[in-house]
Structure formats: structure tokens, C-alpha cells
Amino acid sequence: MSSCSGGNAVVIGGGYIGMECAAALVTNKIKVTMVFPEKHCMGRLFTEKIAEYYESYYTSKGVTFTKGTVLTSFEKDSTGKVTSVVLRDGNHLPADMVVVGIGIRANTSLFEGQLLMEKGGIKVNGQMQTSDSSVYAVGDVAAFPIKLFDGDIRRLEHVDSARRTARHAVAAILEPSKTRDVDYLPFFYSRVFTLSWQFYGDNVGEVIHYGDFTSNSPMFGAYWVSKGQITGAFLEGGNRDDYEALSVVVRRKTKVSDMPELERQGLAFAIQESKKDVPDSGVTLGEKPTFVWYATAGVVAAVSISAFGYWYGRKRRRW
């Protein structure tokens, strides 16, 4: 980035990677234009109201948003260096640097025809075992059951999921009789500029927004409510206790009977409800591995599997 300071960067994609890259680039005195086809940034997670705040904040930092179009080609100089990007709407954007963050497809080619696949990944059970019980899959490539969603199979792309599924697989391998099925609470977070947000659960159902969306030091959030229960929760600007309270009410699928009151209480609802005792439902809120070193071993296993998959994929292309 230092060699591009004062220059122009075009970030293709308005998702998690695009937003974090744009923040890092503009912080390093690079002019940034973000390009994506959706109506607003973080379209898979943010509501329009939440996205509006972050787009406004990024704009105040010098980021330009070009929405509703996509990259079609690059223009290069005589040395082959990219000088601009060409968009479908006909615009040409000058570029000393281009970052493409448009999502990934899990590389499952090594196991196709050998293991069951689902949701674009390798299907595993609650012990992270594939259809061949001697083979385990973790991280972005693993499609595993989410207890909170009644066992629905999901493939999650986030560092937290990668770490925890790797740790769980190691525990299941070393002590299968003592390891229960994975009980993961979907979790995403980001820290850019002076902002910091966390999200728990699933963004399905009716959305209730609350808090201050106008401050440069904001504190606002949202609940997603489906069938009278909280299914997801988002918060910007909270502290550790605030985020823990949100995770608890999502875990418990806390009931909501009065939506206007939920909006009025906002974060206070989660803090109050999280302190209540509830009957044992068999759900573990903070399960930890038997051995502390499971986490390290799990991450090593995940990295090793990814490295092998990358090497094997390159080797196949050479063949």
C-alpha cells in the first residue's frame, strides 16, 4: 500500500472483505472507489438503514461508492500495468491498484465423487465428520448442522467459524466419547476506523432498529424477530457485556410479544433478558474444549488441509 500512497484504488465488491480493504486503503492516504452491483454495501447482512450509516461514514473518510454496476475489463499501459477499470455502465475509473473481493467458492474438487456435498461445501455431521467417518472437514469448506437453526446445514465463511470447527474436530478425534455435537452460534464482527460491530444468529424475520444512527461515535443495533422469537442481533459500538447479552438472547431464542416495546428498550432488552435464569434446555452457552491446546491443534489442522488443497489444485491444473 505504501507504494500506492496518494494514488487511486478500486475495490470490486461491497461485502465484508471489500469494506475492510477500503477502510485500510483510505487510512493509508489512497483514494478509494468501491464498485458493486447491489443497492447497498454488505447486502447479505446489513439492512438498508444499517448500510446507509456505514456508507455515509466511509464517504466522510474519502471513499466513493459506485453501486448498481460491475467490472467488465481492465485497461493497461504498454508494460501491462493496470491503469483503469471499465464498468458495465461505461464508466472508466483510474486505478493504480485493484482489489477484487467478490466472495469465494469452496475448493472441494479433491473430494468430489468421494464425499457428500451440500451448500457448496463438504457435508459433515456434528462431530465434523464427512460421509467417510475417517475424514473430517472444517472451516469455510465444511457444511455443518446449526443446532440453533433446528439442524439446518450451513456453510459459514468467517475466521471464528474456522477456528471453532477446527477445535471441535480435534476434540472429536481425540476424545469422541466426551465430545458433544458442535453447537455453534453464527457470529460475525468487524473493526474499522473507530467503528466496531458484532452480529449473532440469522438475519431472518422482521427487523427492529434502535439507538443513535447520527453520531460519529454511534451506538445502534437491530434485532431480527421470527415467529415471536429473536433470531438475530446486531450492535455497533457496544462493549463486551453488551455483546455477550446479545449472544445470550439469540442463543435462547428469547420470546418477543411487543415489538414497539422491543424498539423502545433497544439494547436494554437484551441486557435485562440475559440476566434471567432459564430452565436447562440442553444448550451450552460457553462450551470450552477439554484441553486448551485443542484450539492451536485445530488451527494447525485447518491450515494444513487448506495448504494441501491448494497444492493439489495447482498440481491438477499442471496435469
N, C-alpha and C positions, 0 to 999 in steps of 0.2 A: 504493500500500500504506500510505503514512503516514496517509491519512485513515481507514483501517480499523484502525489500531493499537488493540489491546485488544478488537476485535470478533471475529466468527465468519466463517470462510471454509469453504466446502465445495468440495472438489476432486473432480470427477467423472472417474474414470479412474485406474487403478493402474499405468499404463505409465511410459515414460521421462519424458514431459512432466509427468504428474501428480506423480511423485516429486520432480522438480526444483522444481516450483512449490510443493509442500507444504513443502519444506525452506526455500525463500526466504521463504514467508509466516510460518512459525513462528519463523524467525530475526528477523522484524520484529514480534514480540510479537502475532501474530494466532493465535487458536485455530483449529486446522485439523482437519477431518474429511475423510478420504478415502473415497470410495464407489466400489466396482467389483464386477462380478459374479463374477470369478474367485476361486479358492481362496486365491491369494496374489498379491502385487504382482509386476510385471514378468513376467507369465506366459509371454510369448513367448521369454524368455531365461533367467530365473533358475530354478534348481531349487528345490524346496520348502525344502531346507536353507539355500541361499543367501538366499532370500527371508525366511526366518524370522529371520535375523540382522538384515537391514535393517529389517524391521517392528519388531523389538524395539528397535533403535536409535532409529528415528523415534518410537516410543512414549515412550521415555525423554526425548525432546525436547519432548513435548507433543502429538504427532499422534495422533489417534484413527482407527482403521481400522473401516470398516463394509463387510464383504465379503458376497458372495452375493446382492446386490440391485442395482437400478438406479434412476436418476432417472425419475420419471413426469411430474412437473409442478412448477411454481413457485407459491408464494403471494406476493401483492403487497399493498402498502398502497394508500391512496387516491391516492397520487401516481404509482403504477405501479412503485415501487421493490420489488425482490425482498426479502422478509423471511424466507422459509424455502423449503426444497426438500422435496418429497413423494416418498418412495421406494415402490417396488413392495411392500415388506413392510409398508407402512402407517405407517412412522415419518416424523415431520416433524423436520427439522433446521434450527435457526435459522441464518440466513445474511445477513451484511452484504455478502458478496462470494461469487460463484460462479465457479469456473474449470472449464471443460469441456475436458478433454484426452483425447479418445476415439479419436484417430487420424484419418487423412485419406484421401480418395480423390483420386488424381491427376486434375487437370483436363485431360482430353485432348479435350474437345469441339471445340476449334478444328480438330483434325486427323482426327476420326472420318470414316471413309469415304475418306480420302485416304492415310493411312499405316497400316501393320500395327501391331496392338496385341497385347500379351501381358502376363500377370501384372498386369493393371490399369494398365499404362503403355504408352508408345510403344516398340516393339521396335527395338533398334539392334544394329549389329554391333560388332566390337572396335575400330572407329575412331569409334564413337558416331554412325555414320550410320544414318538411318532407311531404310525401304524406298524412299524417294526419296533418292538419294545426295547431292542438293544440300541436304538438310535434316538437321540434327544435333539430337540431344536429349541433355540432361544432367540430373543431379540426381535428385530424387525421382520425376520423371515418366519417367525412362529405365529400360527393362528391358533389361539388357545381359548378355552371357555372362561367367560367372565361370570362369576357367581352372582354378582350384583345385578347382572342383566339376565338372570334366570338361565345361565349357562350358554348364552349366545356366544358364538365363536367370533372373536375379533382379532385382527392383526394390527398392532399398535406400533407407531413409529416414533419412539422417544427414548432418550437415554435412560430415564427412570425405569421404563418397562424392560429395556435391555438388561439393566443391572439386576433387577429383581427376578426376572425369569431365569437368568443365568445362575443366580444364587440358589434359586429354588431347585433347578435341575441338579446342581451339585449336591444339595441336601438329599434329594430323592435318590441319587445314585449311591451315596454313602450310607444313608440310613432310611431306606424305603419304608420300613415298618413304623417309623416315628414321624414321617413327613406327610402331612395332610395335603389335599389338593390345593393348588395355588388359589389364593383369594385376593386378587389384585384389584385395587381401586384405580381406574384410569385417571391419570394425573399429568398435567402439562403446566409448564411455567416459562416465564421469560423475564430477563432483566436487561433493559437497555436504557441508555441515558440515565435519568434519575427515576425511571419507572420500574415497577416490579409487579407482575400479576401471576396468579395461580388459578388453575381450573381443575375441578374434580367431577368425575362422573360422566354423564352423557348429555349432550345438548339437544334433548328432545322434549317436546311439550310446550306449554305456554310459558313465555318469558316475563319475568318481573324484574325491572331495573330499579336500582335505588342508589342514593348517595349523590355526591357532588361531581358532576361531569365538566365543570367550568374552570377548576383551579389548575395551576401549574404544578401543584403538589396534591394531586387528586386522591380521593378515596371513594370509590364507587364499585358497584358489583351487580350481579344478576343471579337469579335463581331460575331454574327450569323445572316446571311442575307438570307431571303427567299422572292422570288418574288419582289426583289428590295426594300425590307423594312427590317429594323433592327428588329429582333425578340427576340434577347437575347444579354446580355453583361456581361462580367466577368472582374474583375480587382483585382489584387494583389498589395498591397502597396499604395493604394490611400488614400486621405483624405476625409473629409465629403463632401466637394464641388465636388470632383471628382465623388464620388459615387452617389451624387444627380444628377449630369449631366447624368450619365449612366441611371438612373431610368427614367429621362425625355425622352431621345431619344427612349428608349424601349416603354414607355407609348405611345408616339406619333407615333410609327411605322415609324420613320424617314426614308425618302427615301434615297437610295444609288444608284448613277448612275455610279460611277467609283470605282471599287474595289481596284485597285492598289493605288489610291489616299487615300482611306479609310485606307489602311495598312500604308501608309506613314504618315498620320496625327495621327493615333492612338487615344489616349485619347483626343487630341486637337479637334478632330472632334466632340465628344460628348459635350465638354465644349462650343464650338462655337455654335453648333446647339441648345443646351439647352437654350441659351440666346435669341434666336429668338422668336418674337411674332408669334403665330399661331392663326388662326380663332378658335372660340369656337366650339369644337367638341362634347361637352356634356360629356367629360371625365374629372373627377376631379382628379387632381394630388396629392392633400394632404388633402383629406376629413377627418374631425375630428368629433367625436361624439358630440351630443348636450350637454351632461353632462360629465364632466371629470371622474366622478366615474363609468361610464359605463365600463371602462377598468377593474377596480377591480371587479365589479359585474360579468363581463363576465368571468374572470378567475376563480372566485369562482364557477360559474355555471359549467364551463368545468371540474374543479376538482371534483365537486360533482357528475357529470354524470359519470366520469371515475371511481370514487370510488364505486359508486353503481353497475356499470357494472362488476367491479372486484369481489365485494362481491357476486353478483348474480351468476356469473360464477362459483365461488367456491362452492356456495350452491348447484347449479345444479349437480356438479360433485359428491358431497356427496350423493345426492339423487340417 
